[in-house]
Amino acid sequence: MPKTNAEIKNAYAKKAYDDIRLQVKKGQKEKIRSYAQSIGMSLQGYINKLIADDMGEELTREK
């Protein structure tokens, strides 16, 4: 039985990435997302950049 595109993407993500759960107070997620978009970034990209900047590391993006 062929896998759906979503199943293939999910399997790859599970193999290639670690998950970190982040909780913020209600309403904060949308404020952070809006700010990230205002500087041309996704929410995830913004959070990753903040972590890398704080740790003094360059983010490398493998494709």
Phi, psi and omega per residue, in radians:
M1 nan 2.184 -3.116
P2 -1.178 2.548 3.099
K3 -1.494 2.625 3.076
T4 -1.352 2.847 3.108
N5 -1.002 -0.713 -3.135
A6 -1.124 -0.712 3.125
E7 -1.112 -0.689 3.117
I8 -1.137 -0.800 3.127
K9 -1.100 -0.736 3.141
N10 -1.134 -0.697 3.121
A11 -1.121 -0.746 3.107
Y12 -1.103 -0.804 -3.119
A13 -1.068 -0.702 3.141
K14 -1.116 -0.635 -3.124
K15 -1.365 -0.610 -2.968
A16 -1.712 -0.309 -3.015
Y17 -2.259 2.632 2.957
D18 -1.702 2.580 3.092
D19 -1.774 2.455 3.012
I20 -2.235 2.186 3.128
R21 -1.576 2.322 -3.137
L22 -2.215 2.213 3.109
Q23 -1.977 2.373 3.067
V24 -2.282 2.807 3.124
K25 -1.083 2.652 3.124
K26 -0.891 2.331 3.113
G27 1.618 -0.409 -3.117
Q28 -1.230 -0.617 -3.123
K29 -1.005 -0.802 -3.112
E30 -1.182 -0.634 3.081
K31 -1.108 -0.754 3.140
I32 -1.169 -0.760 3.124
R33 -1.057 -0.766 3.135
S34 -1.093 -0.734 3.117
Y35 -1.121 -0.801 3.131
A36 -1.000 -0.771 3.124
Q37 -1.126 -0.609 -3.127
S38 -1.164 -0.389 3.089
I39 -1.851 0.265 3.024
G40 1.374 0.483 -3.122
M41 -2.208 2.754 2.988
S42 -1.412 2.883 3.096
L43 -1.038 -0.845 -3.136
Q44 -1.108 -0.756 3.113
G45 -1.076 -0.705 3.124
Y46 -1.112 -0.820 3.129
I47 -1.093 -0.771 3.114
N48 -1.069 -0.700 3.130
K49 -1.141 -0.744 3.114
L50 -1.043 -0.765 3.131
I51 -1.114 -0.839 -3.124
A52 -1.087 -0.745 3.124
D53 -1.088 -0.751 -3.124
D54 -1.145 -0.618 -3.132
M55 -1.500 -0.067 3.132
G56 1.227 0.595 -3.116
E57 -2.131 2.620 3.006
E58 -1.477 2.399 3.041
L59 -1.373 2.284 3.053
T60 -1.902 2.362 -3.113
R61 -1.995 1.977 3.104
E62 -1.632 2.442 3.119
K63 -2.018 nan nan
